[in-house]
């Protein structure tokens, strides 16, 4: 906003464009509720108080007004829709700013994927900031579609809406001083560097924090959270589709440490966004767990803004951007009106006004599933001939977490091949390299998905996003996997040679080009098909998608093999 005009309106010499009258303003600076009007001009707040004239007025009739909500860490790709459709889902819920890490699409398409996300989010009622992916690939133990060096990241660093460096997942690489990892941290030392250190403590955490990462969203226990807070880290309380950590962490928040905490959603699927909500859901959940509503609103606004140095938002004060949320109940936060830069963009949970979809060339992120099926085998041969069973390492699913267990189980051998045991909920798992057609296939077993027959497959497999498939038999697994490839990416459920349900994700194999409501309908059909095969998991494909993530303990599978994350090393399938 031009300064002379701001001063004229703020002084009262010129009328504001919009006046929100009779509001109960949430002052997140002082944790007060103040009865005041809010004067707005050129997308900014020019005054909070009384005595302003305006060309347009809205009487809030005593309802509360808080700053627009800020998601401290999110992967838009995990919503399975483009940024435009993601915005239409979250803005009516009160979210007006997100800090996204586009490392999902970067692992598929490199810098072209990051540029696509920036272009596809330009000018939306949702401000999409980008932290550049620090780990593409996440480690050298999985094959991604791209590799980004410090020089690659610096080539993007000065683009509009780029803030800093996203979650540094390669904890061993940083703590042990790998040169390529150190180069990235050194390149962004004067900017925000987000962390990612699940279960890390003691001297390794001391070294990690001292090296630069200043936040973490991977805490699962109060003790872990407090250790990180004591070392100066900001902690983002996460409640995603796959990882539900909020209830475990809320008891550790106190008046003394709350200003070091914020909220993030990380990864949320369409059904959760449309049914539960976005940050509004986290606020309601936190308040229901006993957190003071004012503290929750500070965490969802000012705290995140301060960490990311977003000095133009996060509070209601003169000179700040007029991102505002109107609601009626402090203990049951449900946005009724949402303003983005002073414009009413959502009301009663629905978008209003004209939303232009940004033009963005998606050709570099299409046709990204490249598999040479003649080189792919799902057979797991027994290590010794003549044996009837063998002991193997098994990935153990933990409900509502992306953490897994490292289990050892006895599995049957038939015709020299180790096979799944659906009666004990142990399925075969395969990760097929899908970027270069190398024929790489990592093979293992997983317990906890719940299938009694058939298979699940998807091109969403964090973070390298190779093709992942789990099933009771090889025929069903191959049917599901090839269905995904034919769609150019997506999700599939199959039994034998029949495909029961699919969700096409043609944009990088991660996102649909359809409206979020349609994707949600397709996902409902997919989940119903999966449940018909025996699983009781709320979102089995989301659970499946995190089984290749070799930076989250304890046991994971990439296209290169089975990874003991705690040892940061490959291990044999056989014990």
C-alpha positions in Angstrom: 0.0 0.0 0.0 1.3 3.4 -1.0 2.5 5.1 2.3 0.9 8.5 1.7 -2.5 7.0 1.0 -2.2 4.7 4.1 -1.4 7.7 6.3 -4.4 9.7 4.9 -6.8 6.9 5.6 -5.3 6.1 9.0 -5.5 9.7 10.1 -9.2 9.7 9.0 -8.7 12.3 6.3 -9.9 9.9 3.6 -12.5 7.2 4.0 -11.5 3.5 4.1 -12.7 1.1 1.5 -14.3 -1.3 4.0 -15.2 -1.1 7.6 -15.9 -4.1 9.7 -18.0 -2.7 12.5 -18.8 -4.0 16.0 -16.2 -6.8 16.0 -14.6 -8.5 19.0 -11.0 -8.3 17.8 -8.6 -11.1 18.9 -5.4 -9.3 19.7 -2.8 -12.0 19.5 0.0 -9.7 20.6 -1.5 -9.1 24.1 -3.9 -12.1 24.3 -6.8 -9.7 24.7 -10.3 -9.4 23.1 -11.0 -5.8 22.2 -14.3 -4.4 20.9 -13.4 -2.4 17.9 -14.0 -1.6 14.2 -11.4 -2.6 11.6 -10.8 -0.2 8.7 -9.4 -1.6 5.5 -8.0 0.0 2.4 -5.9 -1.4 -0.5 -5.9 -4.8 1.0 -4.4 -3.6 4.3 -5.6 -2.8 7.8 -5.4 1.0 8.3 -7.0 1.2 11.7 -8.4 -0.8 14.6 -10.7 1.2 16.8 -13.5 3.7 16.3 -14.4 6.8 14.3 -13.5 5.6 10.8 -15.6 6.4 7.7 -15.8 4.0 4.8 -17.4 3.4 1.4 -18.7 0.0 2.5 -19.6 -1.4 5.9 -20.2 -4.9 7.3 -21.8 -5.1 10.8 -20.2 -8.1 12.6 -22.8 -7.8 15.4 -20.3 -8.7 18.1 -18.7 -11.7 16.4 -15.0 -12.4 16.9 -12.4 -11.5 14.3 -8.9 -13.1 14.3 -6.0 -13.0 11.8 -6.1 -15.4 8.9 -4.7 -18.8 9.8 -1.1 -19.8 8.8 -0.1 -23.4 8.2 3.5 -23.7 9.2 4.3 -26.8 7.1 2.3 -28.5 4.4 2.8 -30.6 1.2 0.0 -29.4 -1.1 0.7 -32.4 -3.3 -0.7 -34.6 -0.5 -4.1 -33.1 -0.9 -4.1 -34.8 -4.3 -5.3 -31.7 -6.1 -3.6 -28.6 -7.7 -3.0 -25.5 -5.6 -6.1 -23.8 -6.9 -8.3 -26.7 -5.8 -6.4 -26.9 -2.5 -7.1 -23.2 -1.9 -10.8 -23.7 -2.5 -10.8 -26.4 0.2 -8.9 -24.6 2.9 -9.6 -20.9 2.5 -13.3 -21.3 3.6 -11.9 -23.0 6.7 -10.0 -19.8 7.6 -6.5 -20.6 6.2 -5.2 -17.6 4.3 -1.4 -18.5 4.2 0.5 -21.7 3.9 4.2 -22.4 3.9 4.6 -25.4 1.6 7.4 -27.7 0.9 7.1 -28.9 -2.7 9.5 -31.8 -2.2 7.0 -34.3 -3.4 6.8 -32.9 -6.9 10.5 -32.0 -6.8 11.4 -35.6 -6.2 9.5 -36.4 -9.4 10.4 -33.4 -11.6 13.1 -31.4 -10.0 13.2 -27.6 -10.3 10.5 -27.8 -13.0 8.1 -29.2 -10.4 8.9 -26.4 -8.0 8.4 -23.8 -10.7 5.1 -25.4 -11.6 3.9 -25.1 -8.0 4.8 -21.5 -7.8 3.1 -20.7 -11.1 0.0 -22.7 -10.2 -0.4 -20.8 -6.9 0.2 -17.3 -8.1 -2.5 -14.8 -7.2 -4.8 -17.1 -5.2 -6.8 -15.9 -2.2 -4.4 -18.2 -0.4 -0.9 -16.9 -0.1 1.4 -19.9 -0.9 5.0 -19.5 0.3 7.6 -22.0 -0.6 10.4 -23.4 1.5 12.8 -25.1 -1.0 13.2 -28.9 -0.7 16.4 -29.7 1.2 16.5 -33.4 0.5 15.8 -34.4 -3.1 16.3 -37.3 -2.9 15.7 -37.7 0.8 18.7 -40.0 1.0 20.9 -42.0 -1.4 19.0 -45.2 -0.4 16.1 -44.5 -2.7 15.9 -43.6 -6.4 14.1 -40.3 -7.0 13.3 -38.7 -10.3 15.6 -35.8 -9.7 18.6 -34.6 -7.6 18.8 -31.0 -6.4 22.2 -29.6 -5.3 22.8 -26.5 -3.3 23.4 -24.6 -6.6 20.0 -25.8 -7.9 18.3 -24.5 -4.9 20.1 -21.2 -5.0 18.9 -20.7 -8.6 15.4 -20.6 -7.1 16.1 -18.8 -3.9 15.3 -15.3 -5.0 12.0 -16.1 -6.7 8.9 -14.4 -5.2 7.4 -16.2 -2.3 10.5 -18.4 -1.6 11.4 -18.1 2.1 14.2 -20.6 2.9 15.1 -24.2 3.2 12.5 -26.9 4.0 12.6 -29.8 6.4 16.2 -31.1 6.6 15.4 -34.8 6.7 18.9 -36.2 6.2 19.8 -36.0 9.9 22.8 -38.3 9.6 24.0 -36.4 6.6 24.0 -33.1 8.5 25.3 -34.4 11.8 28.1 -36.4 10.2 29.0 -33.5 8.0 28.3 -34.8 4.5 29.6 -32.1 2.1 26.5 -31.9 -0.1 24.2 -31.5 2.9 26.5 -28.9 4.5 26.5 -27.0 1.3 22.8 -26.6 1.4 22.7 -25.5 5.0 25.5 -23.0 4.5 23.8 -21.6 1.4 20.6 -20.8 3.4 22.2 -19.9 6.8 20.8 -16.4 6.7 17.2 -17.7 5.9 14.7 -19.8 7.7 15.8 -23.5 7.8 13.1 -26.0 8.9 14.0 -29.3 10.6 12.8 -32.9 10.5 14.3 -35.0 13.3 11.9 -37.8 14.4 13.0 -39.4 17.6 16.4 -37.6 17.6 17.8 -36.6 21.0 20.9 -36.3 23.0 24.2 -35.2 21.4 22.9 -35.8 17.9 20.1 -33.3 18.5 22.5 -30.8 20.0 24.6 -31.0 16.8 21.6 -30.9 14.5 20.1 -27.8 16.1 23.4 -26.0 16.3 24.0 -26.6 12.6 20.9 -24.6 11.6 17.5 -26.2 11.5 15.3 -24.3 13.9 11.9 -26.0 13.8 10.5 -29.5 13.9 7.1 -31.1 13.1 7.9 -34.7 13.9 7.4 -34.8 17.6 5.3 -37.7 18.8 5.7 -37.5 22.6 5.7 -34.7 25.1 9.2 -35.6 26.2 10.6 -35.3 22.7 8.8 -31.9 22.2 10.2 -30.5 25.5 13.8 -31.5 24.7 13.5 -29.7 21.3 11.9 -26.6 22.8 14.7 -26.4 25.5 17.3 -26.3 22.7 15.6 -23.3 21.1 13.6 -25.1 18.4 10.1 -24.1 17.3 7.8 -27.1 17.5 4.9 -27.4 14.9 2.1 -29.5 16.4 1.0 -31.8 13.5 -2.3 -33.4 12.9 -2.3 -35.0 9.4 -4.2 -37.8 7.8 -1.5 -40.3 8.5 0.2 -38.9 11.6 -2.0 -37.7 14.4 0.2 -36.2 17.1 -1.8 -33.3 18.5 -3.5 -35.1 21.5 -0.1 -36.4 22.7 1.6 -33.0 22.5 -1.1 -30.5 23.8 -0.4 -31.4 27.5 3.2 -30.2 27.1 2.1 -26.7 26.0 2.4 -24.2 28.8 2.0 -20.4 29.0 5.8 -20.2 29.2 6.5 -22.2 26.0 3.4 -21.7 23.9 4.8 -18.8 21.8 7.4 -21.3 20.5 4.7 -23.6 19.1 2.6 -23.5 15.9 0.3 -25.8 14.0 0.9 -27.7 10.8 -1.1 -30.2 8.7 1.8 -31.7 6.7 -0.3 -34.2 4.7 -4.1 -34.2 4.5 -6.2 -36.1 2.0 -9.4 -34.6 0.4 -11.9 -36.3 2.7 -10.2 -34.9 5.8 -10.0 -31.5 4.3 -13.7 -31.4 3.3 -15.1 -33.3 6.4 -12.9 -32.3 9.3 -11.3 -29.2 7.9 -7.8 -27.7 7.9 -6.2 -25.6 10.7 -9.7 -24.9 12.0 -9.9 -28.6 12.8 -6.6 -28.5 14.7 -7.8 -25.4 16.7 -11.1 -27.1 17.7 -9.2 -30.3 18.6 -6.6 -28.4 20.7 -9.3 -26.5 22.6 -11.3 -29.7 23.2 -8.1 -31.1 24.7 -7.8 -28.2 27.2 -5.7 -25.6 25.4 -6.7 -22.0 26.0 -8.5 -20.7 22.8 -6.4 -17.5 22.8 -3.2 -19.7 22.9 -4.5 -21.8 20.1 -5.2 -18.8 17.9 -1.7 -17.4 18.6 -0.2 -20.7 17.5 -2.3 -20.7 14.3 -1.3 -17.1 13.4 1.3 -14.9 15.0 3.7 -17.7 16.1 4.0 -19.1 12.6 4.3 -15.6 11.1 7.2 -14.7 13.4 9.2 -17.8 12.7 8.9 -17.4 8.9 9.6 -13.6 9.2 6.3 -12.8 7.6 6.1 -9.3 9.0 3.0 -8.3 7.0 0.6 -10.8 8.6 -0.3 -12.9 11.6 -2.1 -10.2 13.6 -4.7 -7.5 13.4 -2.9 -4.2 13.5 -2.4 -1.1 11.3 -0.2 -1.7 8.2 -0.7 -5.5 8.1 -2.4 -7.4 5.3 -6.1 -7.7 5.9 -6.4 -11.5 6.1 -9.2 -11.9 8.6 -11.5 -14.6 9.9 -14.9 -13.9 11.4 -16.5 -16.5 13.8 -18.9 -16.7 16.7 -17.6 -19.2 19.3 -14.2 -19.2 20.9 -14.5 -22.8 22.0 -15.9 -24.1 18.7 -13.9 -22.3 16.0 -15.9 -22.3 12.8 -15.2 -19.6 10.3 -18.3 -17.7 9.0 -16.5 -15.1 6.8 -12.9 -15.1 5.4 -11.2 -12.1 4.0 -8.0 -12.2 1.9 -6.3 -8.9 1.4 -9.5 -7.2 2.4 -11.7 -9.1 0.0 -14.5 -11.4 1.1 -13.5 -14.7 -0.4 -15.5 -17.2 1.6 -18.7 -17.3 3.6 -20.5 -20.0 5.5 -17.9 -22.5 4.5 -18.0 -21.9 0.8 -15.9 -19.8 -1.6 -17.5 -16.6 -2.8 -16.7 -14.1 -5.5 -14.6 -14.7 -8.5 -11.6 -16.9 -8.1 -9.3 -16.9 -11.1 -7.3 -20.1 -11.7 -3.6 -19.2 -12.3 -2.3 -20.2 -15.7 0.5 -22.8 -15.3 2.1 -25.0 -17.8 1.9 -28.5 -16.4 3.5 -30.3 -19.3 6.8 -30.9 -17.5 5.0 -32.7 -14.7 2.9 -35.1 -16.9 3.7 -38.6 -18.1 6.0 -39.3 -15.2 5.5 -43.1 -14.7 8.1 -44.9 -16.7 8.4 -48.6 -15.9 9.9 -51.4 -18.1 7.6 -54.2 -17.0 9.8 -56.8 -18.7 12.5 -56.1 -16.0 10.1 -56.2 -13.0 9.8 -59.3 -10.9 8.0 -59.7 -7.6 9.4 -63.1 -6.7 11.2 -63.5 -3.4 13.3 -66.7 -3.5 14.0 -68.5 -0.2 17.7 -68.3 0.9 17.9 -72.0 1.3 16.4 -74.8 -0.8 14.1 -77.3 0.8 13.0 -75.1 3.7 9.3 -74.8 4.5 9.5 -71.5 6.3 11.9 -68.7 6.9 12.4 -65.8 9.4 12.1 -62.4 7.8 12.1 -58.7 8.8 8.6 -57.2 8.5 7.5 -53.6 8.5 5.0 -53.1 11.3 2.3 -50.5 10.7 1.5 -48.3 13.7 -2.1 -46.9 13.4 -2.3 -43.1 13.0 1.5 -42.8 12.7 4.1 -42.7 10.0 6.5 -44.4 12.3 6.8 -48.2 11.8 8.0 -51.1 13.8 10.9 -53.4 13.0 9.4 -56.9 13.5 10.7 -60.4 12.8 8.2 -63.1 11.7 8.2 -66.6 10.3 6.7 -66.9 6.8 5.9 -69.9 4.6 7.9 -71.0 1.6 6.1 -72.5 -1.4 8.0 -73.9 -4.4 11.1 -72.1 -3.2 9.4 -68.7 -2.9 8.6 -66.8 0.3 5.0 -65.8 0.2 2.6 -63.5 2.1 0.5 -64.8 5.0 -2.8 -62.9 4.9 -4.2 -64.9 7.8 -1.7 -63.2 10.0 -2.1 -59.9 8.2 1.4 -60.1 6.6 1.4 -58.9 3.0 4.1 -58.8 0.3 5.4 -55.3 -0.3 7.2 -54.0 -3.4 8.6 -50.6 -4.4 9.1 -50.3 -8.2 11.4 -47.6 -9.6 9.1 -45.5 -11.9 11.2 -42.5 -13.0 13.8 -44.0 -15.3 12.7 -47.5 -16.1 15.6 -49.2 -14.4 13.7 -52.3 -13.3 14.8 -51.7 -9.7 12.4 -53.5 -7.3 12.7 -53.5 -3.5 10.8 -56.4 -2.0 9.7 -57.0 1.6 6.7 -57.7 3.8 4.4 -55.5 5.9 2.0 -56.3 8.7 -1.0 -54.1 9.7 -2.6 -53.1 6.4 -5.4 -55.7 7.0 -6.0 -57.1 3.4 -7.3 -60.6 3.3 -7.1 -60.7 -0.5 -6.1 -58.5 -3.5 -3.7 -55.6 -3.6 -3.2 -51.8 -3.2 -0.9 -49.8 -5.4 0.0 -46.1 -5.9 2.5 -43.8 -7.5 2.5 -41.8 -4.2 5.4 -43.2 -2.2 7.1 -40.7 0.0 9.5 -39.2 -0.7 11.0 -40.6 -3.9 7.5 -41.4 -5.1 8.2 -44.7 -6.8 5.4 -47.1 -7.5 4.5 -48.9 -4.3 2.3 -52.0 -4.1 1.2 -54.3 -1.3 -0.9 -57.5 -1.6 -1.7 -61.0 -0.9 -0.5 -62.5 -4.2 1.7 -61.5 -7.1 -1.1 -61.5 -9.7 -3.2 -59.0 -7.8 -0.1 -56.9 -7.1 1.0 -56.7 -10.7 -2.6 -55.9 -11.8 -2.8 -53.0 -9.4 0.7 -51.7 -10.2 0.1 -51.8 -14.0 -3.2 -50.0 -13.6 -1.4 -47.2 -11.9 1.1 -47.0 -14.8 -1.6 -46.9 -17.4 -3.1 -43.9 -15.8 0.2 -42.0 -15.8 0.1 -42.1 -12.1 -2.6 -42.7 -9.4 -4.0 -45.2 -7.0 -5.5 -48.6 -7.6 -7.2 -51.5 -5.8 -7.2 -54.9 -7.5 -8.1 -58.6 -7.0 -6.5 -61.2 -9.3 -6.6 -59.7 -12.8 -9.5 -57.4 -12.1 -9.2 -53.7 -11.1 -11.8 -52.7 -8.5 -11.2 -48.9 -8.2 -8.8 -46.2 -9.3 -8.0 -42.6 -8.7 -6.0 -41.0 -11.6 -3.3 -38.6 -10.6 -1.8 -37.5 -13.9 0.1 -34.4 -12.5 3.5 -35.9 -11.5 1.7 -39.1 -10.4 0.7 -37.1 -7.3 -2.2 -34.8 -8.1 -5.4 -34.9 -10.0 -6.5 -32.2 -12.5 -10.1 -32.6 -11.2 -12.0 -30.6 -8.5 -11.3 -31.6 -5.0 -14.9 -32.8 -4.6 -14.5 -35.3 -7.4 -11.2 -36.5 -6.1 -12.8 -37.1 -2.7 -15.6 -39.1 -4.4 -13.0 -41.2 -6.2 -11.1 -41.7 -3.0 -14.3 -42.8 -1.2 -14.8 -45.5 -3.9 -11.2 -46.6 -3.6 -11.3 -46.8 0.2 -14.6 -48.7 0.0 -13.0 -51.2 -2.4 -10.0 -51.6 -0.1 -12.3 -52.3 2.8 -14.1 -54.9 0.8 -10.7 -56.7 0.8 -10.4 -56.6 4.6 -8.6 -53.5 5.7 -10.1 -51.4 8.5 -7.6 -48.5 8.2 -9.3 -45.1 7.7 -7.0 -44.3 4.8 -5.1 -47.4 3.7 -3.5 -45.7 0.7 -2.1 -42.9 2.8 -0.6 -45.5 5.2 0.9 -47.4 2.2 2.4 -44.2 0.8 4.7 -43.7 3.9 6.2 -47.2 3.9 9.0 -46.2 1.6 10.0 -43.1 3.6 13.6 -44.1 4.7 14.0 -41.1 7.0 11.2 -42.1 9.4 12.0 -45.0 11.9 12.1 -47.9 12.2 12.0 -50.1 9.1 11.2 -48.9 5.6 11.4 -50.2 2.0 12.8 -48.4 -1.0 13.4 -49.5 -4.6 16.9 -50.4 -3.5 16.0 -52.5 -0.6 15.0 -52.8 3.1 16.3 -49.9 5.3 16.9 -50.0 9.0 16.3 -46.3 9.6 17.8 -46.3 13.1 21.0 -47.8 11.7 20.7 -45.7 8.5 21.7 -48.8 6.6 20.3 -51.5 4.3 19.5 -54.8 6.0 18.8 -58.2 4.6 15.2 -59.3 4.4 16.2 -62.6 6.0 17.1 -63.0 9.6 
